[in-house]
Structures are given as C-alpha cells and as structure tokens.
Amino acid sequence: MNVVAWQARKRAHLDAWGEARRILLVRLDSLGDAILMTPAFHAIKETQPGAHLTLLTSPVGAQLMGLDPDLDDVLVYNSPMSDAWLELPHTPERELGLVATLREREFDGAIIWTSYHQSPLPAAMLAYLAGIPLRAGATDDGAGSLLTTRHHWPPGLYHEVDRALSLVGALGYHTRDAQLVLRVPAAVRRAVWRRLKAAGVDPLRLLVVLHPGCSMPARTYDWQRFAAVADLLAARLDAQVVLTGSAAEVPLVARVQSRLAHPAVSWAGQSSLAELAALIEMADLVITNNTGPAHIAAAVRTPVVDLFAWTNPPEQWRPWRVPQRLLNRPVPCRLCYQRICPYDHSCLDLSPAQVVEAATDLLEEVRAPAKAVGAT
C-alpha cells in the first residue's frame, strides 16, 4: 500500500471512530488498573455522549460497574493473557464463548488498554474473530490487520492515566476533566456511616484506613510494622484505625489486629468496592501498599501514604492527582518488576515511625489551606 492510500485508510478509520456508538473497552487486569482508565472512559463519553460503553475486564475490575457513571455495561473475562499466576483451565471454550458473546453485541469498535509488559494483540484477535470492525491499541510490534488503529506511545515515561488518555486522544476523544471517576452512591455512604457509628467511631476524631495487603507479595510492607504503625497513629495522633482487606486477606488482617495494643476496627472481607470507597472517602488518610486502595483514595480525593515498592516506576503508577507521600528506600535492584522479592523487601525497609511521620506531615499539609481560609 502506498503512502497516499495508507493515509486515506487511516483517515477513514478515524472518521469511523467518530461515528462509533457501541464501544467495547478492554482492560483485563486488576482493579487499580481499571480505575486508572476512568478518565479515558470519560473522554469518550464527553466527546460522544451517545456512545454505549461496555467494559470487558477481570472479575475484580468489574466492580467498577455502578460506580462509574460513564460505563453502561460490563463483561467479565478471566484472561490467561493478563495474569501469569491465574490457575485457569487450559481450554478454548472460555475464549470461544467470549467471541460469541462479543459477536452478539455487535460492537462498532474495541479499544484495548494494556500495561507496559502486555501486548494488545491477543485481545485484538478476540475482537477480530468477533467481527468488531474497529480495533485500537498501542504497540510497536507488528499487528497486521488485528489493529485497525495502531497507536505508538510518545517517548519517555509517563503516568498510566496519561497513557490511557493518549490512546483515546489518537481516536479523537478528549476531556476537560482528567480526574479519576468513582462515584459512591448516597445510600451506600449513609449505610457505611451508620456502620462506623455502630462500631464506636467518633466523627470528630481522626480516622485512618490501613490496608496491609496486596496481590503482589513483592509490594507488601511487613505486617508487623503495619501493626506498629496503627499503634503509633493511635498513641501519637489519637487516630481511629480501620483495617481493610479482601476476603483472601482476612488472615493477614487478623494477624495485624492480634498485635495491636490499641483497638482497631477490621473490615477485612466485609465490604464491597462501593462500601470500601465510601469508607475511604470518609477517612482523613489512607496508608497502604502500592495497590488498589491507593487508587481508590485518589479517586475519592483522600490523602494517601503509599508504601511504594520499587517493583515498578512511581512516575507511571503513583496515586493520581491527590495529596500523597510515596515512601521507599533507594536500592540497586529498583524497577525489578518482580512478583516475589528476592531481597527481603529492602526497598520497603522503613520504620513505623517514618511512616507515621510522613502521615503527620501529610495531614498538616492538607489542613494548612483550611486553616488559612478560616483565618481570613
């Protein structure tokens, strides 16, 4: 194909994206990854308000449905392409069934977001087999006709939100509001508040959410130190602490709670995403590993102390546009991208006192503007 013909074909595809109404949004990995895509989802809706957006995502990512008003529907897919540690049965029926479902929905286009280490081409193949005529993704690899719009990342390292917006921007979708989107239903907010009051939480005292778990062991701060952080928060700041975690993290949170000298409320395994978001929204501060609750905190504008292991670059994955402190130690093995740390978590070798000092400093920072307003 000559240059003129190639440019004409590219222009035709971009024009077709402007006419697309039924759009499949593909992000197949974790909850935090899906949350970071929400500004890009919003860009599509803002540019094309009549578009019907369906998110194809993992079971944990599917929890976004009902919390992001830009999403109209969700399809759940446990993908062997997105997580090497999922023990999925080796059978093609799962993918063949998904292709059939996608074909029935008659999508006009599929937009595929991936992390740095993932290729959009397997998901593009599923969309191709489903007869979806427009397929967009970012890759420098040969894609043949699997991607009708192949985006190339600009050089340099930049945030995952910017990466997502860059892809939809190349399709003609833009937004004036690049904030994360997570809307807590008022009924959920009221129910969570009643639950906190029943647990003895005082609305006039400092409330801190502590989330000690993480799906990636290499990113996890020592649980005994998390317990010490909770006790220091209570002793030094008179903080009320709520411990959170998934159902799989209940034993971890129980261990943390068993070490506490000061009482703390545990919600581990006892809250939906909406309830967790409501709790974090009500909190004064969140302390967590580099995991989903850090991005929930950013979405609901709650300051966060992020114990950010050097497994991947903070420029790409830090909490988005929220007051924060990122804590770690410089190590020669930085940016290791490991699931299991072979060096005893040396990048997270931080004392509980250091964590609480960072929390105190952050709280003083966010309260200073309010004090200044009150003084005028």
N, C-alpha and C positions, 0 to 999 in steps of 0.2 A: 504494500500500500504506500503510495507516495505521500509527501508531507501535506499537500493540499487536501487530499482525501482523508488523511488521518485527522487533520484539524476539523474538517467538516463533520466527521463522525463524532469527535469529542464534543463539538458544539451541540450536535443533535442530542447526545446523551444528557448534557447539562440542561438543555431545554426540556427534555423529558422529565428530569428530576423536578423541575418547576411545576409540572402537571401531575406529579405523583400524589395520590391520595391515600392509598393503603400501603403503609411503610412498615417493614419489619426491622426492628432494632436488635442487633445481636451483640451481647456481652455475656460470655459464658462462664466467667469465673466467680469471684467472691462478692459478698455484699458490698464491701467498701469500694470495689471496682465499679459496681453498678451505680452506687451513689455518685461517684465522680463523673459519671456520664450524664447526670441530670441537667447540667447547663446546656449540653449539646441537644438533649431531647427538647429542652425549652426553646432553643434556637429554631428547631424545625417547626414547633407549634407557633412561635411568634411570627415566623416568616410565612407559614402556610397554616392558618388557624383551622382550616377544614380538613387537615390531614388526620387520618386514623392511625395511631401509633401502637404497635404491638411489640412488646419486649420479649425476646427469646433469651432466656437466661437460666442459671442454675437454680436449684430449689431455694438456696439462701437469697439469691438475687431477686427471686420472685416475690419476696416480702415487700418490695417497693410498691407493689400494686396497692392502691388505696391511699398511699402517702405521697405520691407524685401525681398531681392533677393533670400533667401533660400526657400521662400514659392512659390509653383506652383499654388495653388488654395485655395479658401476659401468657406466654407459653413456657412451660418448664421442660428443660432438657439437661440431663446429666451427661455431659460431654466427656468422652475419653480424650478429647483433644486439649482440654483446658487444665486438667489436673492429673499429673502422672501418678498420684497416690490414691486416686479413687479405685476401689476394687470393683469395677463394673464387669458384668458378664461379657465375654467375648462373643457377641452375637450381632449380626447385621439387622435383626428385626427392629431394634431400637431406632436405628437411623432410617430404615425404610419406612417405618411408621411415621417418623417426623416428616420425611419428604412428602408422604401422602397428606399429612395434616396441612403442611405449608401449601401444597398444590390446591387443596380445597379452599384455602383462604384467599387465593387469587391476589397476592400482593403485587403491587406495582414496582416495588424496589426493596432491596435489603441493604442496610448499612451495617458494616461489620467492624467493631472495635476490638483491638487486641492489645495485650501488653507487649513490651519490648521483645520478649522471648517467644512470642506466639506468631504464627502465620494466619492470615485471614483466609487462606486458600481452602482448607478443609470445610469451613463454614460456607465459603463461596460455592464449593462443589455441591453442597446440600441445596443451596438456593438455586443453583443452575439446574439440578435434577428436578427441583420443584417448579420449574418454569417461570421463575421470577425474572423479568426481563432486565431490570436494572440492578447491578450489584457493585457496591462501592466498598473499598477497603484500602488500607495503607500497606504497601510492601515495595521493596526494592528487588524482590525476586521475580522471575518470570511467571506471569499469571495467565498467559494465553487469553482465552475469552472468558475465563472464570470471573474476572472482574471487568465490568464494562467501564468503570471509572477507577483507575488505579492512582492513588494519591501517594506522593512522596513527602516524607517528613522534612521540614526545613532543617538545616544543620544545627547542631547544638543540643543541649539537654534542657528540657522544659517540662512543666508540670503536666500530669495526666489529663487534667481538665483542659489545658491549652491544646494538648494533642487531640482530644475529642472534638473541641471546637474547630480546630484546623481542618479536620476531615469533613465535617458538615459545612464549613465555610467554603470548601472547594466545590460543594454541590449547590451553593447559592443560599444556604441557610445561615442567618445571623441573628444575634440577640443583643439588646442593650443591657441585659442583666445576666451576668455570668456567675451569679451566686448558685451554690448547691440548692437543690429543691427537695425539701422534706416537710410536708405539712401534717402536723399532728391534729387529728380530729378533736373537736372541743369535748365530745363525750368521753374520749379516752383520757384527755387531760384532766377532766373532773374526777374520773374514776381513780386515776393514779394519785391525785391529790388526796382523795379520801383514804386511799390505802396507806399513804405516807403518814397521815394524821393518826390512823389506827395503830400504826407502828410506833407512835410517840415522837414523830419528827416535828420539831418546833420551827415554824416558818420564819421566825426572827433570828435563827441561828444559822451559821454557815453550813451548807450542805455540799458534800463532795462525793462524787461517784468514783469508785475504784474498780477498775476492770482488769484483773490479773491474768486473764487467759489470752490465747492467741492460737490460731490454727497452724501457725508456723513456729515450731519449737525454737528455732534459732533467734526469733524476735522476742522471746519471752524473758522478762525481768524475773529474778529469783523470787519465789513465792514467799519465802520467809522475810525477805526485805520488804515485800508488799505489806505484809502484816506489820512490820515495824513502821512503815510509812503511815499506815492507818492509825496506829497508836500515837505517833508524833503529831499527826494532824489533830487528834482529839486533845492531846495534852497541851500543845502549844497554841492552837488556834480555836479551841473549843468547837471543833468541827464535828458534825454528824456525818457518819460514813455509811454509804450504801454500797455493798459489794454486788457486782453483776457478773453474769457469765451465761454461756449457752447450757443446754442440757448436758452436753458432753463435759462441760467444765464444772459441774456441780461438785465432784470430789476435790478438785483444785481449790475452789472457793471454800469448801468445808475445812480444808487444811489451813487456809489463811485465817478463817474465823476461829479455829481452835487455838491459834497462837495469840489471839488478841487479849490485851489487858483491859481495853476499853470496849464496851459493847458496840456492835455494828449490825445493821440490818442486811440480810442476804436476800437478793432477788435472783440468784443463780437458777436457771432453768424454770423460772416462774413468770416470765414476761414475754409478750410478743414484741416484734420490732416496734410497733406503734407505742406500746407501753414503755419500752426502753427509751425511745425517742422522747416521750413525754417526760420521763424521769430526768433524762439528761438536760432537757430544755429547762426544767425547774431548778436544776443544780447550779451552784455558783462556780463549780470547777469539776473537770473530769481529769483523772490520772489513769493512763492506760499505756499499753504497748502500741506499736505501730500495727493497728488492726482496725476493724470496722467501727467500733465506738469512737475512735478519734475522728472519723469522717462524719459520723452521726453528730458529734459535738460541733463540728464545723458547720454542718447543715442547719443546726438549730441555734447557732451563734453562741455557744457556751465555750468559754476559755478552756484550753486543754494543755496539760503537761503530757507530752508524748515521749515515752521511753523508746527512742527510735534507734533500733539496732542498725549497724552498718551493713546489713544484708543487701540493701539497695539504696539508690540515691535519694536523699531528702528533697532535692530540687524537683523531683518527679512525683514524690508520694507524700509529702508533708501535708498536714491539715490545711485546707484551702480557705484563705481569707478570714481567719479568726484569730483573736489573741492567743498566743501559744508560747510554749517553751519546748524545744527539742533537746533531749538530754542523751548524751552518749560520750564515750571516750575515744580519742584518736587511736587507731590500731593499724598495723601494717596490712591486715587482711581485709580492710574496708572494701565494700562493694563485692562481697564474696558470692552473693545470690544463692546461699546455701539454705536448705531446709533444716538441717541438723548442724548445729555449731560444733566444729572440731576443736575449738579453743576455749572452752569453758565460759562462753559468753563474755569475753574480756571487754568488748565494746560497751557492755551494759554493767560494767563493774563500778557502780555508783552507790554511794552510801544512802540509806534512807534520809539522813539529814540533808544531803544535797538535793534530793527530790523535794523535800518539804521546803527547803529554802527557795527553790525555783517556784514552787507553788505559791509561797508567801509573796515573792516578788511579783509574780503574775497577777495575783489578786490585788495588790497595791496599785499596779499599773492600770488595771481596768476600772478600779474605784476612783482613781485620781480625777478623771474627767467629770464624774458625777459630783465629786466634792467641789470642783472648780465651778460647776454650774450653780450649785447650792450657795456658794459664797458670793455670787454676783447679784 
